[in-house]
Amino acid sequence: MKPLWVYCTAPNAAAARRIARRVIEARLAACANIWPRCASVYRWQGRIETSREAVMIFKTTRAQWPALRRAVVELHPYECPCVIAVEIQDGFRPFLEWIADSVSEPAPGRRRGRRFQ
């Protein structure tokens, strides 16, 4: 299991919630944290732009990363969405196991563990 932390921005909290819900329903990530408002300053098509955006942080695994990236890009309203992954080097072992368990199909008759976020 190789856990990842995936950073993504969206134009607003509603778009972020819509993307996050679809990703979680598809078991592509265990969790999505949404910061509903941040200020962004960036270069786009030769100009300096400023805007308000929402930030999403997904917890997933290396195995789910390609499908998560495809889903976010497909669902995202931006032409070139920010969606990047960073390996989680270490963490609380039960939490990391919960991430892996949450993105895999449960075995028949198996109950899931406690809920973490």
Secondary structure, DSSP 4 states (H G I P E B T S, - for coil): --EEEEEEEESSHHHHHHHHHHHHHTTS-SEEEEEEEEEEEEEETTEEEEEEEEEEEEEEEGGGHHHHHHHHHHH-SSSS--EEEEE-----HHHHHHHHHHTSPPPTTPPP-----
